Amino acid sequence: MRTRTAGTIARGVLLSGALAGMLLGFTLPAGAAGRPHAVARGPRIQLPGRAFARSPIAGLLPIRLAGRPSDDTVSNELSLNGAETVTTSTGVTVNASIVAEEDQSSGSTQPASLDVYLTKQSSVDIEAHEWEFTLTRASMTFDKTTGAITIASGKQLNPFGTASLSFVPTFSGPEPCAVSGTTTFYQGTVTGKFMFNTRSKKWGSLGSSSFVFEEASAEYDNQCDQGTSPTTTPDCEASVSWDAVVSDTSSNMTIVQGASGTSPGGAPFVGMARAVDLSSPSGAVRIDVIEAPSPAPVLTVLSPGAKITVSTTPKDKVSAGSATGTSSASPTTTTNKCLDASDKKKTETDDDWAATVASDAGHTLTFRSAVGGNVKLMGAPGIAGDIYQDSYA
């Protein structure tokens, strides 16, 4: 499978590579909303991200986010997660979640982080948004004896809000790591002041001075070394997919994409993922994700080249329009061994055509985002993208 470099965004994180995350192959955390997707790899681009692999929106689209780099394989990280269903000031029901993290290594000067996730899911569509904030180390405390955690953001989230929260575990259990060290898991409730303003007229604000995240858990890695994961043979995929980078600047990258296939779920979809550097507070990033079911994209293999036609579901609330991707080039082809549904070893062939993707005249491909505004794919002459076909035999 070919990988490509899309550029840089948000603190200079390099965007590249074989997808798995927001728009590829992440498994949804327990309790997160979602449904099976057509491809486990999907488009091959990365967005910047920090705690995104653990977030409630990580698996909404088959995009991988480039995570925070690690200095070594030994982890001393503390993470806190909380989730609650709430109604915003504008009457929108969302799943509100937080992820707070801090490096507990002796002498570490890395700042703490607090990420806020809001997800709205109808019977068919998903819209989700993540805000990433940096906090001083003093903003997050951890009692290694009791497992209690506190977060005090002060004004560091302005103009989005504030968080003064406490986590008291009702259950804890250590687990040895594969090579050395331990990981301790905690379950409990997060309570306190949590006020958040999406700065969107459609979604408004949420929270209170006595907010409760009833579904809360924490994890503490104490010199945890899990070693190297064993090499496994991936599952076979038979799918058709496409992607295009709508914008790629120093402060904004937006990817649109779609897919259909036989593994793992087969449900065709169209979607977009957008990462934006926020003007305030310093270093803050917002990531927007939309996914909607769609008719399956239609691929026509030419000689040479390929053509893909993309459409949306009529009267869908978050997506509209149609597009066409064309390529006059021969594909970049790779092969690898895979396992089919019966665990029999097969050979998978992945074809990747560099293409031009454009909205059809009079039918602009549009994603309607309640936060950050709509995303539209331009018409002719179009923008750079890719067409993919995965098959196995």
C-alpha positions in Angstrom: 0.0 0.0 0.0 1.4 3.4 -1.0 1.7 6.1 1.6 1.9 9.8 0.9 2.9 12.9 2.8 0.2 15.5 3.0 2.0 18.3 4.8 2.2 19.7 8.3 -0.4 21.1 10.7 -0.8 22.0 14.3 2.6 22.2 16.0 4.3 20.9 12.9 3.1 17.4 13.2 3.9 15.5 9.9 0.8 14.2 8.2 1.5 11.0 6.4 0.9 7.5 6.0 -1.2 4.3 6.1 -4.5 5.4 7.7 -6.1 4.1 11.0 -7.9 6.4 13.4 -10.3 9.1 12.8 -10.7 8.5 9.1 -8.9 4.1 9.8 -9.0 1.0 11.6 -9.3 2.0 15.3 -11.5 0.0 17.6 -14.0 2.1 19.4 -13.5 2.4 23.1 -16.2 0.7 25.3 -19.3 2.8 25.4 -18.4 4.9 22.3 -21.0 5.3 19.6 -20.2 3.9 16.2 -20.9 1.2 13.7 -18.9 -1.1 11.5 -17.0 0.4 8.6 -16.2 -0.7 5.2 -12.5 -0.8 5.4 -10.0 -1.3 8.2 -7.4 0.8 6.5 -9.3 3.4 4.5 -7.6 6.5 3.1 -3.9 6.9 3.9 -3.5 10.2 5.6 -2.9 11.3 9.2 -4.2 14.2 11.2 -2.3 15.5 14.2 -3.7 14.3 17.5 -2.6 13.6 21.0 -5.0 11.4 23.0 -7.1 10.7 20.0 -6.5 6.9 19.8 -8.2 6.6 23.2 -10.9 9.2 22.5 -14.6 8.5 21.9 -14.4 9.6 18.3 -11.3 7.7 17.4 -13.1 5.1 15.4 -15.8 7.1 13.8 -14.0 7.2 10.5 -11.5 4.6 9.2 -8.1 8.4 9.5 -5.2 7.8 11.7 -3.9 10.6 13.9 -0.2 11.0 14.4 0.1 10.5 18.2 2.4 12.2 20.6 5.9 10.8 20.2 7.3 8.6 22.9 11.0 8.8 24.0 11.1 5.1 24.8 9.0 2.0 25.3 8.7 2.4 29.0 5.5 4.3 30.0 4.9 6.4 33.2 1.7 8.0 31.9 -1.4 8.9 33.9 -4.6 9.1 32.0 -8.2 10.0 33.1 -11.3 9.4 31.1 -14.9 10.5 31.8 -18.1 10.4 29.8 -21.7 11.7 30.2 -24.7 12.3 28.0 -25.8 16.0 28.3 -28.1 18.5 26.6 -26.5 21.7 25.5 -27.9 25.2 26.0 -29.4 25.0 22.4 -31.2 21.7 23.1 -28.7 19.4 21.4 -28.1 16.1 23.1 -24.4 15.0 22.9 -22.1 12.6 24.6 -19.5 14.7 26.4 -16.2 13.1 27.3 -12.8 14.2 28.6 -9.4 12.7 28.5 -6.7 14.2 30.7 -3.0 13.0 30.6 0.3 13.7 32.3 3.7 12.1 32.2 4.5 10.8 35.7 8.2 10.2 35.0 10.6 11.5 37.6 11.9 15.0 36.6 9.5 15.2 33.6 8.7 18.8 32.5 6.1 17.8 29.9 2.9 19.7 30.3 -0.4 18.0 31.2 -3.2 17.9 28.7 -7.0 18.1 28.7 -9.1 17.1 25.7 -12.8 17.6 25.4 -15.0 15.5 23.0 -18.6 16.1 22.0 -20.4 13.5 19.9 -23.8 13.7 18.3 -25.2 10.5 16.7 -28.5 10.1 15.0 -29.8 6.7 13.8 -27.7 7.3 10.7 -25.2 10.2 10.9 -22.4 11.0 13.3 -20.9 14.4 14.1 -18.1 14.7 16.6 -15.7 17.4 17.7 -12.5 17.3 19.8 -10.7 20.2 21.5 -7.1 19.7 22.7 -5.7 21.9 25.4 -2.4 22.1 27.1 -2.2 22.6 30.9 0.6 23.3 33.3 1.8 20.3 35.3 0.5 21.9 38.5 -3.0 21.7 37.0 -3.2 18.0 37.4 -2.4 16.1 40.6 -2.3 12.4 41.4 -2.2 10.5 44.7 -0.5 7.2 44.0 -1.7 5.8 47.2 -5.4 6.4 46.8 -5.7 6.9 43.0 -7.4 10.3 43.5 -6.9 12.8 40.6 -7.6 16.5 40.5 -7.8 18.9 37.5 -7.8 22.7 37.9 -7.6 24.5 34.6 -8.0 28.0 35.9 -8.1 30.3 32.8 -6.1 28.0 30.6 -9.1 26.9 28.6 -10.3 30.5 27.9 -12.3 31.4 25.9 -13.9 27.9 25.9 -14.5 27.4 29.6 -13.0 26.0 32.8 -12.6 22.6 34.6 -12.1 22.1 38.3 -12.7 18.3 38.7 -12.0 15.5 41.1 -11.8 11.8 40.5 -12.2 9.4 43.4 -11.9 5.7 42.5 -14.3 3.2 43.8 -12.3 0.3 42.4 -8.6 -0.3 41.5 -6.6 -3.2 40.2 -2.9 -3.6 39.2 -1.8 -5.6 36.2 1.8 -6.6 35.4 3.2 -5.3 32.0 4.6 -7.8 29.6 8.2 -7.1 30.3 8.4 -5.1 33.5 6.5 -2.6 35.6 2.7 -2.4 36.2 -0.4 -0.7 35.0 -3.1 0.1 37.6 -6.7 0.6 36.5 -9.2 2.7 38.4 -13.0 3.1 38.1 -15.0 5.9 39.7 -16.7 9.2 39.1 -15.5 12.6 38.1 -17.3 15.5 39.8 -16.9 19.3 40.0 -17.1 22.4 38.0 -17.1 21.9 34.2 -18.2 24.6 32.0 -17.6 24.4 28.2 -18.6 26.7 25.4 -18.4 25.3 21.9 -18.5 28.8 20.5 -21.0 27.5 18.0 -24.5 29.0 17.7 -25.9 25.6 16.9 -24.4 23.7 19.8 -24.0 26.4 22.4 -22.6 25.6 25.8 -22.8 22.9 28.5 -21.8 22.0 32.0 -22.4 23.3 35.5 -20.7 24.0 38.8 -21.6 20.5 40.0 -21.1 18.4 36.9 -20.8 14.6 37.0 -19.0 12.3 34.6 -20.5 9.0 35.9 -18.6 6.8 33.5 -15.0 7.5 34.5 -11.8 5.5 34.6 -8.1 6.1 35.0 -5.0 4.3 34.2 -1.5 4.7 35.7 1.6 3.2 34.0 4.4 2.7 36.5 7.6 1.9 34.5 5.4 -0.2 32.2 7.3 -1.9 29.5 5.0 -3.9 27.2 7.8 -4.9 24.9 7.3 -5.3 21.1 4.0 -6.4 19.8 4.1 -9.7 17.9 3.8 -9.5 14.2 0.4 -10.8 13.1 -1.1 -11.5 9.7 -3.8 -8.8 9.0 -7.4 -9.7 8.0 -8.1 -9.7 4.3 -10.0 -6.7 2.8 -12.1 -6.3 -0.3 -13.0 -2.6 -0.6 -13.1 0.5 -2.7 -12.3 3.8 -1.2 -11.1 7.4 -2.0 -9.9 10.5 -0.4 -8.9 14.1 -1.1 -7.3 16.9 0.9 -9.6 19.9 0.6 -7.3 22.2 2.5 -3.7 21.8 3.7 -2.3 24.9 5.4 -0.2 25.7 8.4 -3.4 25.9 10.5 -6.1 23.9 8.7 -6.2 20.5 7.1 -9.4 19.0 5.9 -9.8 15.5 4.4 -12.9 14.2 2.7 -13.3 10.5 1.9 -15.6 7.5 1.4 -15.5 3.8 1.1 -17.4 0.5 0.7 -16.3 -3.0 1.0 -16.7 -6.5 2.5 -14.5 -6.1 5.6 -15.0 -5.6 8.4 -18.6 -4.2 8.1 -19.2 -3.3 4.5 -21.5 -0.3 5.1 -20.7 2.4 2.5 -20.0 5.9 3.9 -18.8 9.4 3.1 -17.0 11.5 5.7 -14.7 14.4 6.5 -12.1 15.1 9.1 -10.8 18.6 9.8 -8.0 19.8 12.1 -7.7 23.5 12.9 -5.1 25.3 15.0 -7.2 27.6 17.3 -6.1 31.2 17.9 -6.6 30.9 21.6 -5.6 29.4 24.0 -2.0 29.0 22.8 -1.4 25.5 21.2 -5.1 24.5 21.2 -6.4 22.4 18.3 -9.9 21.4 17.3 -10.7 18.3 15.2 -14.1 17.9 13.5 -15.4 14.6 12.2 -18.6 13.9 10.2 -19.7 10.5 8.9 -22.8 9.6 6.9 -24.0 6.5 5.2 -24.0 6.7 1.4 -24.5 4.7 -1.8 -21.4 2.7 -2.5 -18.9 4.5 -4.6 -18.6 3.1 -8.2 -15.2 2.2 -9.4 -14.4 1.8 -13.1 -10.9 0.5 -13.9 -9.5 2.0 -17.1 -6.5 1.1 -19.2 -4.6 2.9 -17.8 -6.2 4.8 -15.0 -9.5 4.6 -13.0 -12.6 6.6 -12.3 -14.8 6.7 -9.2 -18.2 8.2 -8.8 -19.3 9.3 -5.3 -22.8 10.2 -4.2 -24.6 11.0 -0.9 -27.9 9.9 0.5 -30.8 12.1 -0.6 -32.0 14.5 2.2 -29.2 13.4 4.6 -28.8 16.0 7.3 -25.0 16.3 7.3 -23.9 15.4 3.7 -25.1 16.4 0.2 -23.9 16.4 -3.4 -21.8 14.2 -5.5 -18.2 14.0 -6.9 -16.0 12.2 -9.4 -12.4 11.1 -9.1 -10.4 10.4 -12.2 -6.9 9.1 -12.9 -5.1 8.6 -16.1 -2.1 6.9 -14.5 -1.3 3.2 -13.8 -1.8 2.3 -10.1 0.8 1.7 -7.5 0.3 -1.9 -6.6 1.4 -3.8 -3.5 0.6 -7.3 -2.2 0.7 -8.8 1.2 -0.5 -12.0 3.0 -3.8 -11.8 4.8 -6.3 -14.1 6.6 -9.8 -14.5 5.3 -13.0 -15.0 7.4 -12.1 -18.7 7.8 -8.5 -17.8 8.9 -7.1 -19.2 5.7 -4.1 -17.4 4.3 -4.7 -15.4 1.1 -2.9 -12.8 -0.9 -4.3 -9.3 -0.8 -3.6 -6.9 -3.7 -3.9 -3.1 -3.0 -4.1 -0.7 -6.0 -3.7 3.0 -5.5 -4.3 5.6 -8.2 -3.2 9.2 -7.8 -6.3 11.1 -8.9 -8.1 14.4 -9.3 -11.3 14.6 -7.3 -14.0 17.2 -8.0 -17.6 17.9 -7.1 -20.0 17.4 -10.0 -21.4 20.5 -11.6 -24.4 21.8 -9.7 -24.0 19.1 -7.0 -21.2 20.3 -4.7 -20.1 17.6 -2.2 -20.8 19.3 1.1 -20.5 18.3 4.8 -22.6 20.4 7.2 -20.7 20.9 10.4 -22.4 22.6 13.4 -19.0 23.6 14.7 -16.5 25.4 12.5 -18.7 25.7 9.5 -19.4 23.6 6.4 -16.8 21.8 4.3 -17.2 21.8 0.5 -15.2 20.0 -2.2 -14.4 22.3 -5.1 -15.6 21.6 -8.7 -13.5 21.4 -11.8 -10.5 21.2 -12.1 -10.6 19.5 -8.7 -8.0 18.7 -6.2 -5.4 16.0 -5.6 -6.7 12.8 -4.1 -6.4 9.0 -4.3 -8.5 6.1 -5.4 -8.0 2.7 -3.8 -9.1 -0.9 -4.5 -8.2 -3.8 -2.2 -9.0 -7.3 -3.2 -7.7 -10.8 -2.2 -7.6 -14.3 -3.6 
